[in-house]
């Protein structure tokens, strides 16, 4: 059977329209997550964040951490041993916000804290440490890969 060129164009346009509708239906069911649910509010507070990072980099010694026996051991700078330290440690999972884990900072006399990480899945995590000492706020972020 021989097709007319008009019918060929109609079939081409119909195929294109159906593929676009299929793409729209497919994309409708994909989850799109922002980095944080309150992304725009966080963007406004970004200058405060920059100031906290500058203060952290200006410390005489940096905050240290190490993986030890299914826990993360945080060691705050020696200069903060006699100060009241408070804040949070957030384990942020870039690939899935349902796995995020927030722990309050409760240091011992040596300005250290051990955080159990059994509930964290294997893979890439961003460890975000926000703390305050003597009314100054600090921020440190590091990448943690669990195997």
N, C-alpha and C positions, 0 to 999 in steps of 0.2 A: 504494500500500500504506500502510495506516495503522499507525503504531507506538504501542504501549502506552507510558504514561508511565514505567513501570518499566524498559523497555528503553532509553528516552531517558536516564534517570539512569545506567544501567549504561554506556552509551556515553560519557557525560560523564566519569564516574569513570575509565573505562579510558583515555580520551584524556588526562586529567590525569596518571594514573600513567605512561603511556608518555612523555609530555613530561618528567616528572621523571626518569625513567630515562635519557632522551636527554641531559638537562642534566648528570646525574651522569657519564655516559660522556664527554661533551664536556669537563667540568671536570677530569676525571682526567688528560687528556692535555695540560693547560696547565702550563707551567713557572712555578713560583712561587719567586722568589729572594729571600732575605733580603738586606739591605744588605751584609752581610759574612757569610762562612761561620761565623765565631765571634762572632756578634752579642751573645750574652749575656755572654761574657767581656769584650767591649769595653764593655758597659754598666757593669760593675763598676769599670772603670778610668776612668770618666768624670770623676771629681773631679781626677785628675791632668791630664786634658785641659783642664779649666777653668783650672787653675793655669798651664798652659803658655800658654793664650790671654791670660790676664791679664798674664803677663810680656811677651808679645809686644806687647800694647797699651801697656805701660809703657816701651817702648824710646824713646829720644830721637828716632829717625827710623825709619820703617817699612821693611820689606823691599819692594823694588820689582821689577817684572817688565815685560817688553814682548815682543811678538811681532816677530821680525825674521828675514827670510829663512828660513822654514820651521824656525825654532828659537825657543825661549823663553829670553830672557836674564834671569837672576836677578841682582839686585844686593842684597847683604846690607848692613846698616847700616854706616856709616863706623866706628862704635865697635867693630866686630868685625873690623876689618882685620888686627890683629895677634894675633888669637885663632885657635885651632884649631877649625875648624867642620866638623862631620860630621852626617850624617843622611840623609834620603831625601825625594825629591819623588815623589808618587804622582799620576798622572793617572787619575782615577776616572771611569768612564763609568756614570752612573746607570741608563741603559737596558739595559746589557749588561755584566756583570761579566767576560766573556771578553776585553774590550778593555782592561782595566786595565793600566797601565804604571808600573813603579816604577824610579826612577833614583837611584843613590847621589849624594850631594852631594860634589863635589870642586871646591872653589873655587880661583881663581888668587890672585895676590898682591894684586889689587884687590878681593878678596872678592866676585868675580862668577863666574858659571857660565853656559855656553851649553848648552842641552839640545835636541838635534834632535827634531823631532816629525813626521817624515815618516810614521812608522808609525801615527800616530793618524788615526782616521776623522773625516770632517766631522761637526760637530754639537756638542753641549754636553758639556763636561768639567768636573770639579771638580779643581782643582790643589791638592793638600794638601802643604804643606811642613812637615816636622818636622825640626828641627835642634837641635844642642847646641853651645854655646860656653861654655868655662870651667865645665863641669859643670852648667850651667843649660840646661834644655830649653825650646824654643819651638815654637809651632805657628801657621801662617798658612794660610788657605784662601781661594781665589778662584775665580771662574767664568771659564772659558775657552771661547769659542765659535769653532770653526774653520769656515771657509767653503770 
